[in-house]
Amino acid sequence: MEYRFLGRSGLKVSAISMGTFSFGGVGGFAKVANQGVVEAQRLIDSCIELGVNLFDTANMYSLGRSEEILGEALGTKRNDVLISSKARMKIGDGPNDEGASRFHIIRECERSLKRLKRDYIDIYFMHEWDGLTPLDETLEALDTLRQQGKIRYIGCSNYSGWHVMKALHTSDAKGLPRFVTQQIHYTLEAREAEYELLPLSVDQGLGVMVWSPLAAGLLSGAFGRNKAPEQSRQAQGWSEPPIRDQERLWTIVDVLEEIATERGVSVAQVNLAWTLSRPAISTLVVGGLDEKQFRDNIAAASLKLSQEELSRLNLTSRPPYIYPYWHQHNFAAERLSSADQALHASFADLGMV
């Protein structure tokens, strides 16, 4: 296993971490899976054996049942690994059962700790943007939890670029803890993060955790132009992530399959290896239904793609060169930073556009 620093922090995380989205199967999460304690324990032990040291969950996954199962399944190992969890999403019908207010954050963190059977959470994420709660209130609440020893690092998830930068500015201006990481959706099929989120991560030193790096299985090799598993979450009505161009998706899968065949590895490994090669990436949060899937996905941490293979994947998947980036490419190419190159490097083969 490869271990990477989480942004500018001194914390090292495994390049592949384990997602627990499938633990519990409460409500709509039953469309994904319904793994209980015994099954979860077997999968967790397998991941730890292969070097995984970070396990990701959230208070809203199966309405807390995912955290309960993770805490119980880890048993005496719960303090030997890293755990990340999240709050912000709606978890009840009360007026304060969602959001990033001081009330909601502190209450939900304390509830998560009880479910996890732990005194602290290693990485605590704001799961989604809250445009109605002042940022200083949110950050001050997180600082309170940090000073109490209940959380150690903080992060954000599903923020836009200006949301992240506003939060970092507020932290700096008020002497409050800074986000050290963001957890985002980023795949060969969905490369929008390259416009703002990856460049700002390089510039500001945020470590990127990627959720659903296999696009809910669509980039795993199980799906193709004429194949789709009958028992997949998509077949059960799960619609995340949205695919806006099916033909583009299958063209990307075609190239993944070509490289996988040439290298004698799985499609999933090629896809994950590409994502691990990208700027600012600290870890990929992967899920799985059995040990075989986890073992295959974890092997991606050891797969290094050639420059030619990376270029083939880039050319078939790179996003549109939107304004102001094409203008920067034409007139500022000699004065672009490493943060700028998180986007622009993918278009280096082009002349004036």
N, C-alpha and C positions, 0 to 999 in steps of 0.2 A: 504493500500500500504506500502511496505517496501522501505526505502530509504537507499542507500549505498554511502559511500565515493567514489569518482572517483580517485582511486589509492591513492597516498599520499597527494593529494590536500585536501583542506577543503571543496570542493564542494560536496553536496549531490544530487544524482540523483535517480529517481524512478527505482526500479528493472526492471520494464517494461517501455520502452519508445516507442513513436509512430514514425514509419517510414512513410515518405511521398513519397515513390517511385512511388506510384500509382496516385499521383496528376498530372494532365495535359494531359497525353496520347498523347504526341507529338512523332512522329516517331515510333521507335521500342518499346517505352514504352507503346504504345497502346495495346501491347500483354498482359500487366499486368492489366491495368485498365485505365479509363479516368475520374477520379473524378474531378469535377469542384468546384467552391467556395462554393456553397450552400451545397453540399454533404460533402465537407471537413469540413465545419463549424460544421455540425451536428456530425461528427465523432470526431473532436477535442474537442468539448464541452463534449461529452460523456467520453472521455479519461481524461479530466481535472477533471470531476466530480468523477472519480474513483481513482484520486490521481496521474496520470501521470504528471510529471513536465518537461520532456525533449522531444523535437520534433526534429527529425533528417531529414536533407535534403542535397542537393548538387547542385552545379551550373549546373551540366550536366544532372540532372534529367529533362527530357522533355525540355532540353536546357534552363533551367531557369524558366520554367513555374511552376514547383513544388514550388520553392521559392516564386514566385509571389502569388500563391494561398495560401500558408501557411501564408504569411504576411497579406494578405487581410482577410483570414478566421479568424485569431486570433483577428483582430481588436484591441480594447483597451486592450486585454489581452496579447498582444505581448511582453510587458515588464514584465509580471508577471510570465513568464515561461522561461525555458532554451531552446535555439536553438543551434543546431550544424549544420554546413555546411562544404563543402569540395571544394577543387580545385585541379587541376592537369590534369584531363582528357581532351581529345581533344574536343573543343567546336566550332571549326570553321576551315576554310581552310587556314588561315594565318600561317606563319612560327612560330609565337609566340602564337598561339592559343591552346597550350598545354604545359605541363611541369611544373617544379617547379622553374623557374627562378624568379628573383626579379620582372621583368616586369610583368610576367603573374600572379604571386600570388597577388601583390598589386592591379593590375587592376581588377582581378576577385573578390577579396574581396570587393572592392568598388562597383562593379556591384551587388554583392549579397546583400549588405546592402540596396541598392536602391530597389531591388525587395522585400526584407523582410520588408521594411519600418521601419528600425531600425538603431540605431547609432552604434551598436556593435553586434558581434556574440560571444556567450558564449564559444563554443568549436569549433575550426577551424582545420580541418583535411587536411593533405596532402593525397589525395585520392588514390595515387599509387606511387610507387617508380619511381624516375627519376635518372637513372645512368649516365646521361650526364651533369647534372647541379651540380656544387660543393655544398656539403652539407652546407658549411658555408654561401654561398649565399642564400640558401633557409632559413636557420635559422635566418640569419640577416634580411631578408625581413619580416619574422614572428615577429621578435623582433621590427622592425619598426612599424608594425601594432599594436602590443601590446602597445608600448609606445604612440601611437596616440589614444589609447582607442578604437580601432576598433575591437579587439579580446581580449579575457580574458584568455583562456587556449588553448594549442595547442596539437594536436595528429597526429598520422599517421595511415594509413589504407593499408592493403594488402602488408605490408613489410615482408621480410623474417627476421629470427632472427638476422643475421649479419648486415642487413640494420638498424634495430632498434638500435642495440648496437653501430654501427658506428655513428649514429645520436646522441645518448646519450653521447658518448665520445666527439664528436665535440662540443656539447653544454657545457659540463663540462670544456673542454680545453680552450674554447674561452669565457666563461662567458655568454653564450646565453641561452635563455629559453629552458627548457627541455620539451619533450613530457610528458604529464601526463597520456595519454591514448592511446590505439590503438584500432581500430575497425577492427574486423576480422570475417571470416566465421568459425564457430565452432559448430558442431552438433554431435549427437550420430552417425550419418553416416560418418561424416567428422571430425576425431579426430587428424588430422596431427598437429594441433597447440600444442598438448601436448609434442611434441618432443623439441620445442624450444620456441615458443611464450608464452605459459603459464608459463613455468619456469622462463623466463626472466622477465615476468610481476610481478611475486611474488618477485623475487630478486631485481628488480629495482623500484618497487612500481608503476607500471603502472596499471591503471584501465582498464579492458577489456570491450568494448562494442561489442556485437555480432550482426552481420548483418545476416539476413535470418536464424534465429534460428530454423525455421520449414522447412528448406531446400526447399524454394519456395512451401510450402504446402505438400511436400512428406511425412513429419512426422506429419501432422496435423490430421490424421485419415480419410481424404478424399480419400487417395490413399491406395491401397492394392494389393495383388497378382492378384486379378481379378476385380479390380475397379479403375476407373480413371474418374474424372469429364470431361464431354465433352467440357465445356467452360474454362478449366484450361489454364494457360499460356503455359504449356507444349504442350497442344493440338494445341496451336497457333504457335508453333515452338520455344518457349523459351527453351534454353539449359543449363541455369545456375541454380544450380551448377551441374557439371558433375557427373554422377553416374557410377563408374567403375565396380561395382559388384552388379547387380540387385538382386541376390539371397540373398546376405548379407543385402541389404536394407530391403527386405521384411521379413527377419528373425528378424531384429530389430523392424519392425512395428508389427510383431506378438507378441513380448514381451511387447511392449507398449500397445497393445490392451488388453492383458491379465491383466496387472496391472491396466489399466484404468477401466476395467470391475470389478475387485476386489474392487477398491476404489470408484466406482460410480462417476468417473470424466471423462473428455474427454481425448482422446489420446494426443491432443495438450498440455493440462495442464501437463500431466506426462512428456512429452518430455521437456517442458520448465522448469519444476521443476528440472529435472536432470541437465540441463545446469546451472541453478542458483546455484546448489550445488557445482559447480566446483571452483577450486582456482582462485582468482583474478578477478572473474566476477563482474562487477559493474551493468551492465544493458543489457537487451536484446531488440534489436530494432525490433519490430513486426509491420507488416502491416495488413491490413484487408480490406474487401470489404463492410462490414456493421457493425453496432453497436454490433450485436450478437457475431461476431468473436472477436472483441476487448474485450468485456466483458468476454468472455470465456478465452482468452489469459491472460488478466490481473489477473484473478483469480488464475493463476499459482503462483503468488507471495506469496500466502498464503498456498500453498500446500507443505508440507514437506514429502518427501519420506523416508521410513524406510531404515535402512542399508541393509536389505535383498533385498528390491526392487532395491536399487542402485547397489548392487552386481549383481543382475540378468541382469540389463541393461549393466553394465560394461563388464560382461563376454561375452555377445553376440555381443559387439561392439568394444572392445578394439583393438587398432591398432597393427600391427606387432611389436615385440620387436626387433628393428633393432640395429645394432652396432652404437655407443659404449655402448648403454644402457644395452644390455644383459650382457656385460662384467662388467659394473658397478654393476649390480644386483648380479653377482656372486662373485665379489671381493671387492666391496666398500659399501656394504649395510649398514654397521655400521657407515658410515661417510657421509651419504647423508643429505643434508639440506632440509628445507621446500620447497625451490624452486625446488630441484631435485624431491621431492615427488609429485609435480604436474604431473609428468609422472609415476614415479616408484610405487606410491601407488596403481596403477591399476593392478600391477603384484605381489603384496605382497604375494599372495597365492601360488606362484610358488617356487619350490626349485631351484637347479642349473639348468640352461638352456643352 
